[in-house]
Amino acid sequence: MYPLLDTINAASKLRALERKMLPQLADELRQFLVESVSKTGGHLSSNLGTVELTIALHYVFNTPYDRLVWDVGHQTYAHKILTGRRGGMSKLRMKGGVAGFPRRDESEYDAFGTAHSSTSISAALGMAVAAQQEGENRCVVAVIGDGAMSAGMAFEALNNAGAMNTNLLVILNDNDMSISRPVGALNNYLARLMSGQFYATARRAGEKMLGVVPPMLELAKRAEEHVKGMVTPSTLFEEFGFNYIGPIDGHDLDILVTTLNNIKHLDGPQFLHIVTRKGAGYKAAEEDPILYHGVTKFNPDAGIVPKAAGKPAYTQIFGDWLCDMAALDQRLIGITPAMREGSGLVRFSQEYPERYFDVGIAEQHAVTFAAGLACDGMKPVVAIYSTFLQRAYDQLIHDVAIQNLPVVFAIDRAGLVGADGPTHAGSFDLTYLRCIPNITVMTPADENECRQMLYTAFQMNTPTAVRYPRGAGTGVMAQKEMHMLPIGRGEIRRNGEKIALLAFGSMLKPCLEAAEELNATAVNMRFVKPLDNDLVASLAANYELLVTVEENTIMGGAGSAVLESLSIRGLTVPVLQLGLPDIFIDQGDSSQMLADCGLDKAGIVRSVRARFSE
């Protein structure tokens, strides 16, 4: 079925192929990707769009000696397949299987671990400087998408790299035509010309001759920039100090291989602009690349078929609340850093387009933008994944919390996230949030509580955070009517004896189940900050063991807040802390991951009984 692909289990085997065979390999690789991902789920559109580029990179460069650094990394399935990991694709993003992103501990071909955007140029520059320091004649390539180029870190790296005399190639994979539309014969010809030795030699000779007359050299450089700028979007990157080449057709293997071969022999920082199509080669993904960005299992012949609606996800609860709240208060502004679909803002963007702001992959900007809005009377809501809020921690502290501004953080993907693994897990937000003055941190236990907490947060005139897990809730109907919750107050949901289980957020359900078997008291703590200190003190006075349960790292988390509360009041009672261990938890099935951490009913019961048997 895959006569050519079957022979490739390392990049060296790819480089042994005749050049004319590469298009056939691309066809087989694309067919295999659709077949494989349809069985496992994963990222599809982005991977289909980089098939030719991946082949060309491994064909031209001596990988793994030469370094390939992929930005984000959800487009690296072809890279993994061509570098000996095809057999592992049947367990893609599963426990013990191939990761959905590059990992240095998975393969020597994965030069840099990634999953968050806009890191590739910085990392690649570091590798290029290391090669220079060690006297290695190594090529270093960073592949970055047009979306990732919107983040400030990418421009920081470009600014630094352009000022260095370091051999670095940055490839901009423009898959949305967001920078430049003119791609065709003229641009391909110009790319060949500008990447070739004749052009490079002529450029160096001109610089040498005109160098004795600095004004003339500057004039010549400006003339070159303006000429190139008439047919290419080169000026920006040239100003950073890069030699810009492109844009070229990222699906034309002949153009790609020729251009990369030329660039490989050039000195200094190079910038290659390619244009690709997300979903290329699979019609359904080409027509709807967003739908096919991250997929579950599906039939490739039929495509993705809408499933019957089940329990609403927390993301939907948030999206519905946002629209309802916007109808009640014109000051509400919705902000997302390039996660409209993932964060549940599609409906809001359609119904309130004038109050919807997608700032691109720019988490730092998103938070400070919200701070500016809050300064002048608006009520911004920042919809953001827990793992991505980490990228704006300074802004959260400096620009929002210190100024005590009323910004609501709707924090999705809190806790474990399953197949996306440790790079996307929201394991630390309770820890890094609760130490910040002025902020209120809430953890809803179900869908209705999430809605009411969002409303409560919006009514406050201080920074607030509502953190909720990925996926569906417990099945509790969200009430249309919204009301304020008492700030910093928990509630006892079941009365028992000897043992009190203090549940934070998503952990209430397994705690209630465990409490039935243990005849324990189950408490919905609701607030991590301010903590219900009076309730904690009362529980300490009436129970032999307090058990804190949270879907957050134990270190510094909600359980630590309970211990601090007891310490401040001079109370002594045995406390068992259950939560995420001090490790990065690998990918897998979310429910099984929680069970492995002892955060299901059986795990809680087992931990409590083990503690009493000591």
N, C-alpha and C positions, 0 to 999 in steps of 0.2 A: 504493500500500500504506500510505503514511503521508501522507495528503493535508494534514493540518495541520502535522505535524512538518516536512514538506518545505519549508514556508514560513518556518521559523524558522532564521536563521543569525546572530542577534544578540539580545541581551536586549531591545533596543528593539522588535524585531519581536514578541516575546512580549508586551510591555506594550501593544502595539496591538490585541491580541485582546480580544474581548468576554469578560467574566468567565465567562459561561455555557459558553464553549468550552474552558475549562481542563480539565475532567474528560476530554474527548476527547483533548486533548493528552497528559494523563497516561497514558491507555491506550496511545496510540501510542508514547510514549516508553518505557514499560515493555516493550512488545512488541519494540521495536528493541533494547533493552538485552539481552534474552534472546537474540535472534538474533545480535547482534554479538559478545557475550562468548563465546557457544558456539563461535564460529569462531576466536577469538584466545586464549581463556583470560583469566583476570583475576579480580577480585573481583566477585562477583555478588550475594550475599544483601544485603550492606550497601547496595549501589546501588539495588536494588529497593525497599528500605525508605525511601529518601529522595527518591523521585520527586516526590511532592506538595509536600514541603517546599522542594525546589529550585525548582520552578515558582513557588510562592508568594513566595519570597524575591526572585527576579528580577522578578516581576510587581509587587511592592509597592515595592521599593527601586530607586533609580536607579543600577544597576550599569553600568559599573565605577566611577563616581564615588563612590557608596556602596561601602564595603568589606565583602566577605564573606571571613571567615577560617575555613577548615575544619580541624577537628582530625583528625589522622592523614591524612585526605584520600583514603582508599581508597573513600569513598562519593561521589566527585565526578564520576563518569562522566556523569550527567545534566547536571550543571553544565557540563561540557566540551561536550556535544552541543548544548546550548541557546546556547552562546556561540561558535558558529562553527567547532567542531572535529569535527563529525560525520564529515566525510570522512576524517579521520585515525584514526578508530576502527578501521579495517581493519588498521592497524599498531600497535594498542595494545600498549605495553610492548615493542615491537620497536625495533631500531636505526633511528634516524631517524624514529620514529613518536611518537605521543602518549604522554606519560608516564602511569603509573598513579596518580600523585599530583599535586597542584597544583605548578606551577613558574612562578615569576615571569617567566622568560625565554620561556615558551611562550605566554602570553596576558596582556593587561592585566586580564582578569577574575580572574586568580589573584593575589590581593593578597598572599599569603604562601606561600612554599614550605614544604612539610611532608611528613611520613611517619612521624615519631615522634609519640607521643601527648602530649596534655596541654599543648600549647604555645599553643593558639588564644587563650585568654583573655588571656595575657600580651601576645601580639603585637597583638591587637585593642585592648587598653588603650593600648599605645604609639601606635597609629594614631589613637585617639580623642583622646589628649592632643596629638598633632601637629596634628590638625585644630583643636583648641581654641587652640593656640598661633598657628596661622596664620589664625585667624578664619574657617575654612571651616565651613559648615553641613552637614557630612557625617555620615551615619549609618554606624556601624561595628557589624558583627554577627559574633559568634563562635559557631560551631556545634560542640558537643562532645558525645560519646557518654557514656552512663552508665559504661562501662568506663574511659574516659579520666578521668572524674571521680575515680577512685580514687587517682590520682597526686597527690603532694604539691604539685607545681608548680601544678596547677589551683587548689588551695586557697590557695596563696600569692598567686596572681593575684586571686582573688575577694576575699581580705582587703584587698589593696591597692586594688582597684577600688572596693569598697564605701565606702572612706574618701574617695574623690574625688567631686567634683561634675562628673562627666564623663558625657556621653551615650554609653552603651555598652549593647548588647543581647547577652546571653548566652542561647543556645538550647540547652537540654539535650535531646538526642535520646535518649530512654529507650526502647531497642529490646529490652529484656529484662525489662521491668516490674520492674526490680530496686529501684526507689525507691518506686513507688506503683502500686497496681492500680486504684483507682477512677477509671475514665475513662468518661464518659457524658454524658447530657444536663445533669445538674446541674453537673458540672465545666466543661463547655463554656459553660454559661450564666454561671457565676462568672468564667470567664476573660474573657468579653466584658464583664462588669460591671467587673472590676478593671482592665482595660486601657482602658476607655472614659474620655472626658473628664469625665463627670459625677462618677465616682468620684475621679479625679485632682483635680478642682477642689474637691470636698467635702473631700478629705484635706488639701489646702493651706489651705483656709479654717479647718478645725479646728485645724491646727497654728498658724495665725496667732492665732486667738482664745485658744487655751490656752497660747500661748507666754509670756504674761505671768504664768502660774501654772505654773512648771516641773513641780511634782509632778503636777498634773493632766494635763499633756501626756505625761509618762512613763506615767501610768496609762492614758491613752487608747491609746498605742502598744502597751502590753502587752495591753490588751483586744483590739485589732485583731489582734495576732499570734495570740492564743489562739483567736479566732473563726475566722480563716483556717486555723489549724493543725488544727481539728477536721475539716476537709474537704479540706485540701491539705497536702503535706509542705513547707510554706513556711518554717517557723520557722528552719531552718538558714540558708537563703539570706537571709531577712530580717535575721538577726543579722549577716550580713556587710555589710548596708547596701543590699541590692538590693530592689527591689519585685518580689515573686514573683507570677507569673501562671501558672495551669494547675492540674493537667495537662490537656491537650487532645488530641483525636484528631489525630495527625499525618498521617492519610490523608484527612481531611475538608478539601477545598480551600476551601470556603466559610468554615469556622471559622478556618482558617489565615490566609486573606487578610484577613478582618475583624479578627482579633486583631492581626496584624502592622501593619495600617493604623492601628489605634488606638495601638499601642505607638510607632509612628514619631513621634508627636506628643508623647510624654511626655519629660520632662526627667529626667536622672540615670540611674544604673545600673538596668537592667531585666533580669529573669530569666524567660524563658519555658520552661516544661516541656511538651514534647510526647511522646506515646507512639506508637511505630511498631512495625511487625513486620518483622523481617529476612526477605527473600525475598518480600515482599508481591506478590501477583498472579501468582506462578509456584508452583504447588502443591508441586512437588518441593522447592523451596528453602524454602518455608514449613515443610514437615514436617521438613527437616533443614538448618537454616541453617548449621550448622558445616561439613557436607560441601560446601555450595555457597558457602562463604565465599571461598575461593580455588580456582578451577577451571582445569583444562586444557581443551582442546577437547572438546566433547561434542555429542551429538544432542539438541536441545531436546525432541523428541517422546518419546524413550526415557529421557532423563535420564542421569545419570552411571552408567556400567556398570563394575563392578570389572574391572580389568585383571589379566592373568596375572602372577604374581609373577616379578620379574626379580632382578637382583642387589640384595641388601639395602642400603638407604641407611645412611649413618653414623648417622643419627638412630635407626634401628632397632637398630643395633649397641649404641648407648648405652642404649636402653630395655631391651634384653635383659640387658645387663651390670648395670644398676641393680637389676633384679629378682633376678638371681643373687647379686649382692653383698648385697642386703638379706636374703636367705635365710641368708647366712653370718654377718652381723653386725647385731645388733639396734640398734646405735647409728646406723645409716645413716638419714638424713632426706633426703628428696627435696624440693627447692624449685624452683618456677617462678614467674616474674612474668607470669602470664596466658598462658602458651604451652604448655599441656599437650599439645595435639595436635602443634603444630609442633616441640616439643622431644623428643617420643617418650616421654611420661610416662603415656599412657593406661593401658597394662597395669599399671604400677606403682601408679597411683591406684586401680585396681580390686583388686589383690592386697594392697596395703599402705595402705589408706585412712588408718589412724591415723598413718602416717609420711609422708604426702603433704600438702604445703602449697602451694596456689596463693594467692599473696599479692596477686593483682591486678596491674594495671599500676603497679608500685611497685618499680622496680629498686633504688633506693637502700635501701629498707626490706628487700628480699630479701637483700641482702648483709650488712647489719648484723644482721638476724634470724639469719642463718647464723652470724655471729660470736658472737652470744649463745649459740646452741646449742653451739658449739664450746667456749666457755668452761666449760661445765658438762658436758663429757664426751661429747656427741654428735658424730657425724661427718657434717656436712651436705654435700650435693652440690647445687650451684646450677647448674641447667640453663638456659642463657641464650645468646641470639644474640650474636655478637661486637659488632654495632652497638649493641645494647642495653646491653651491659656498659659502654660508654662513659659511659652516664648515671649510673653508680654508681662512677665512678673515685675520688672522694674516699673513699667508704666502703671500697673495695678497699684503698686505701693506709692510711687512718687506722684503720679498725676491724678489718681482717683482718691486713694485712702487718706493721704496726708491732708488733702484739701476737703476731705469728707463730703464728696460729691455724690448725688443720688443716681448712681449708675447701677442697673440691674444686670447681673451676670447669670444668664441661663446656661448652665454648664451640663452639656450632654456627654454621653459616653463616660460617665463616672464609674469607676471600678473596672472590672475585667471586660474585655471586648471580644474575646474569642479568637477568630481566625487571623485578625490583624496583628495579634501578638503584642509583645512588650512595648514596641514603639508607639502604639496607639492606646495603650491601657491608661485609664484615669486613676492610677493607684495612689496618687500623692496629693490630691487637691485639698482634702481635709487638713492634711499636715501643713501645707504651705499657705493655706488661707487663714487658719484660725490664729496664727501668730501675728496677724496684721491688725493693728488698732483700727477702730471705727467700723469694721465690716461685720455684717450679720451673715451667718452661714446656716442654711436650712437643708434638711435631708428628708424629702417626702418618702413615705412608706408605700403609697399607692397613687393611682391616677388622680383621684379627687384631691388628695392632699397636695399633690404637685400643683394642680390648678390654683388651689387656695393659697399656697405658699408664694406662687408667682404674683398673685394679686396682693398679698401682704407685702412682699418685697417692693412692689411698685408704689405702694402707699407710703413707704418710708422715705425719709429725706436724707438718707445716708447710703453708703455703698452696701449692696446686698448680693448674696449668691445663693442660688437654688441649684443643687447638683442632683442629677438623676441618671439612672443607668441606661445602657443601650437596650433597645428592643421593647417588647410588650410589658405592660404592668401586670398586676395581679388579677385584673378583671373587675375592679371596683368602678362603678359608674361615676364619671365626673359630673358633679352638679353644675347646672347652668348658672345658678345664683352664686356670686362670689362674696366672701366675707373675710375680714381680718382675723388672723390667728393671734392668740396672746403671745407676745414676743418672749422667747426664752422659757417656754413652758412645755413640758412633756406630758404624757398621759399614760396611766396604767391601763393596759388592754386585757389583762388576765390576772387574777389574784391566785397566788399559790403559797407554798411554804418553803422556808429555809433558803431558797435560791431565787434571786432576781436577775432576769435577763434584760439587759439594757440594749435595745436594738436601735441602730441608727439607719434610717432610710430603708434601702432594699432588703435589709436583714430582718425586718419585722416578721415577714411571712415565715421563714424557717425558724425564727425564735418562738413564734406562737405554736408551731408544730412541735418543737422540742419541749416547750413548756407543758404541753398536754401530757407528754410521756413522763416528764420529770416532776409533774405537779409543781411547777415553778411559776413565779410571777413574771409576766412579760410586759415590758415598758417600751412604748414608742417615744423615744427621746426627742425627736423632731428637730431640735436645735443643737448644733455643735457649738455655736457661739451666738449669743450668750447661752451658756449651759444652764440647765435648770438645777442650780446648786441646792436649792431647798429640797427638791425631789431626791437628789443624790444623797443628801444628808439623812432624809427620812428612810430611804432604803437601807442605808448603812446601819441605822439604828434598829432595823427590824428583820434583817436577813443575815444568814451565816456566810453567804457568798454572793458577791456581785460579779456578773459576767457581762463584759462589754463586747458587743458584736458589731463589726463594721466592714464594709467592702472598700477598705482603704488600708494602706500600710499601717501596721501596728505602731511602728515607731513614730511618735509625734502626732498620732491621730486622735480620734474621738475618745478612745479608751484612756489615752494619756491625759486628756482634759479631765476625765472623771477622777483619775489619780491626783491630779493637781488640786481639784476641788476638795477632795478628802484631806489632802495635806494641809491646805490653807486653813481648814476648820479644825485641824488636829484630830481627825477621825481615823480610827484604825479598824479595817475590816478586810478580809481576804478578797482580792480582786483577780479575776481571770480575764485576760485580754485575748480576744479572738479577732483575727483580721488577716490581712495579706502579709505573708512572711517577708523577711528582708532579702529577697531575691527578685530578679526580673523573671516574671512568670511567662513561660513560653506559650506559643499559640495552641489552640485546640478548641474543643466544644466548651462554650461558656459554662453550662451547668456542670460539666465534668470538672472543669477547672476550679469552680467554687467548691465542689465536693472534695477535690484533692487538697484544697486549702482548709478543709474542715468547716466550711461555711454553709453547709446544708443541714437539714434536721439531724441526720445521723451523725455528722461530724460534731455538731454542738453537743448532742447527748453524750457522745463518746468522750469529748474533752471534759465535760462537767463531771462525769462519773470517774474519769481518771484522776481528776483533781481531788475528789472526795475519798478516793481509795488511798491517797498518799498518807 
